Structures are given as structure tokens and as C-alpha cells.
Amino acid sequence: MISERFKQRLVGILVLSALAIVFIPVFFNFEPSAPIDETSQIPPAPEIAPVTIAEPEAPPVDYRVPDHESAFRLDSDVVAAEKAEQAPSPAPVKPAPGKAPEAKPSAATPAHATPAKKAPEVAPTLAANGLPESWVIQVASFRDAAAAAQMSSKLQQAGHKAFVRQGVSGGNAVHRVYVGPHVLRKSADDEKARIDAAHKVKSLVMRFEP
């Protein structure tokens, strides 16, 4: 008959065997180690061809001052002038063979009259600030703003580019009526003469201050 003590030893042996079967594979790795692939997975750097960029160049700037007459012409005047330039000139009349052409005097000017030469216009100059030097006509000066506005409106109705500026004279506020500006002094002088004759005033031509 098996004693109780032998039974306990047998159970202990069985429990230890089961624990060994479970934990030995956990703590000990009996499989051979696999080699590590040390090849890099990063692709090689791409080849970039150098690009040459040209130096920037400033665009050409036209510093020529436009003609003052063409600067203030209306679109209708410009179109009419272009049509006149594009219109075909009349064909010259050929004289008969053996006969010299007769020169006919113009109806506007006598045959003996010599055509007048147009005085050359002086080119506009630039002021110290780089802007074209301009001229205005001071037509009148009023202490009453309403009188100055009435004079300016009268000049505008007559076709002049009139405006009013307020200033100080002798400690009092004054309202001056101007016409212009003009790029050429001769143009300002011509308009001054027309204003003086039409409105019975003695206007002044002076430099335009923006």
C-alpha cells in the first residue's frame, strides 16, 4: 500500500514537470538567430542639373515729354487726325506733252505773298522735382468765395480750364481764379491774351505750383 508521503512527492514532481514544460521555452530561445539585413531602404539622391538664371533687366523707360497739344486733345480729335493722315492724297495731274504746267495762285493768299514762317516752339523743361515746368494764368483775385466761383464758372463756359485756389494776402483770406496749366509758356501767353480781350481783365502768367 502506497503511503501518503509518497503520493505528495509524486504530485510535486508532476507539478514541477508541468511548470518546466511551460516556462523553459519562454526563457530560452532554442531557434537559430536569423541574419539582420543591413541594406539601407533610403533611395539614392536624385541628380539635379544646374539651372542658369539670367540677370533681370529693367524695362526701357521713355522720358520724353509729350506734346502739350496732343496731351489735352479729346479722343474724337485724335481719331479725326488719324483719318486725315490715312486718307489718300489726290493724284497729281499730268500736263500735256510739250506744254509747261501753269502755276495757279492760291485763293487764300495772293500770288506775290510769301508764306509766313511759323516761330519754333520752345521745348518744355523739367523743374527741380523732375516734373515738366508748367504755367498758369491768374485771372483775378477775390475776397468773396462766391464771386471767385462765379468767375471760374464763366471762364469754364468759355472753354477755359479754370479753377479756384484759396490763399492769404495781408492776413486776409483770398480766392484766386486760375486757368491752365500749360507746359509751354507761349501757349499760356496766347490764352492770356484771349482772356484779357474777352473779359476786360489784366491777368498774370506765373509758374504752376502743384
Summary of the structure (lengths in Angstrom):
residues: 210
radius of gyration: 51.8
end to end distance: 134.7
largest distance: 173.1
contacts: 346
relative contact order: 0.10
helix: 32%
strand: 16%
